[in-house]
Amino acid sequence: MEQKPAGENPEDIAPPPEIILSPPTTGSTEPGPNRVCPGCGTVNSPTAVYCAKCGLKLPEVVTQSKKICAGCGAANSPASQYCYKCGLQLQDKLGSSYELRYGGFWIRLLAFIINGILLYILISIISVVIFMSKYGQSAYSSLVSSVVNSDEINNPFFGSFIWIVFLTFVIIPVLYSTISIGVWGRTIGKAALKLKVIKPDGSRVGIIRAFGRSLAYILNYFTLGLSFLIIAFTHKKRGLHDYIADTIVIKT
């Protein structure tokens, strides 16, 4: 019987290798690190967008080799000392670790006293200058003499001087607080105690918000200062004016 040459039998021919197509790899599907809320410190899931506890929008996830601003959550280079976004001083620790230290009642009271002393001196000088420019030095001498003799009620210039003091007492503190907090985020008293006023997301307050906060601050005097006590009992140490203007005071 005639035999076929080897290799001519279809069964002897090896099948071509099977090609398996796989989808391209786009990266690891492992979940990223937990997202820590810069406001309340709550640890949220890697996919969370808003804090489960306080509702604050969470900062973007960043690598562990960056310095994370405690105020705004911005990622800075390891050599940075201050945040490029909000200017807050950075901690030495690297990674997505957020920690906000809020200014409490007593330290803010001390800042209030420092500002009060400075404003008292400034208001006194401006009030006297305005009074003398309008009524003259003789009227001011007469007013001082009546005050020394405890007879200021009968002085015709006493009422005018009180009105000038009242107007400067309202206008000067509002201007002082608006400019200092709106531009630098702190008054002289807060700067001396390393406090800063920011928005809850860590960004700057701005002039308009600082002006509204200054006006809201006046409402505390209508409660005889009792509303200041709210600072001591709230989680973020916020006062009535902080709630109205949506601001917080932190330690830098």
Secondary structure, 3 states (H helix, E strand, C coil): CCCCCCCCCHHHCCCCCCCCCCCCCCCCCCCCCCEECCCCCCEECCCCCECCCCCCECCCCCCCCCEECCCCCCEECCCCCECCCCCCECCCCCECCCCCCECCHHHHHHHHHHHHHHHHHHHHHHHHHHHHHHHCHHHHHHHHHHHHCCCHHHCCCHHHHHHHHHHHHHHHHHHHHHHHHHHHCCCHHHHHCCEEEECCCCCCCCHHHHHHHHHHHHHHHHCCCHHHHHHHHCCCCCCHHHHHHCCEEEEC
